[in-house]
Amino acid sequence: MTQIKINLSAKLQAGEPVILELGCGPNKKEGRIGIDRLDLPGVDIVADINQGLSFLPDHSIDEIHSKSLLEHVDDLGRVVREIARVLKPGGKKFLFVPHFSNPYYYSDYTHTRFMGLYTFYYFVDPQHQLRRKVPVFYSDVRIRVLSQKMVFQSPFRLVHYFKKAFQALVNLSSWTQEFYEENLCYFIPCYGLEIVFRAAPEDVPAAAARN
């Protein structure tokens, strides 16, 4: 059951940027509205995002942030739909997810899905796809990927320095990213993806987004 612990209406009507942090845990960043399914210190709204964001009006949010969250959700399509619904025109979603080649991904039994360079392009119109095209008919939700960065790191110091240098090469262009993922990711695993997207102007009507 959703528990709203702040005056949400006042926050939305204050005229200041409204920033959400999904899956914030106990370490929510200052100035953000923290949402988590666990009632932890700093959590402003206790809610399971698998059930949607029905407590938020359409086009009411300036930014949405999440880190290592979306690999846990049951229905990624539904969550992306809700994010697109509540973002204001021009509003942005900032996220980090582990890459499927990350060996640590498999240790976490709560992970439900793999994430790769093309995952969010299944919600992107064909004219804005990468070199390798993916089908878009699974969902009528449309987003626009603004940036996508592949992140490399290691707990071993020398390996970490090497991976940071390699990261710069991989992120030179979308072509180098795609070449890496197809040919090299199992030799030099990628730690994760930093992605920024917004709802496309031609996104589905708000009424459909609630279904």
Secondary structure, 3 states (H helix, E strand, C coil): CCEECCCHHHHHHCCCCCEEEECCCCCCCCCCEEEECCCCCCCCEECCHHHCCCCCCCCCEEEEEEECCHHHCCCHHHHHHHHHHHEEEEEEEEEEEECCCCHHHHHCCCCCCCCCCCHHHHHCCHHHCCCCCCCCCCCCCCEEEEEEEEECCCCCHHHHHHHHHHHHHHCCCHHHHHHHHHHCCCCCCCCEEEEEEEECCCCCCHHHHCC
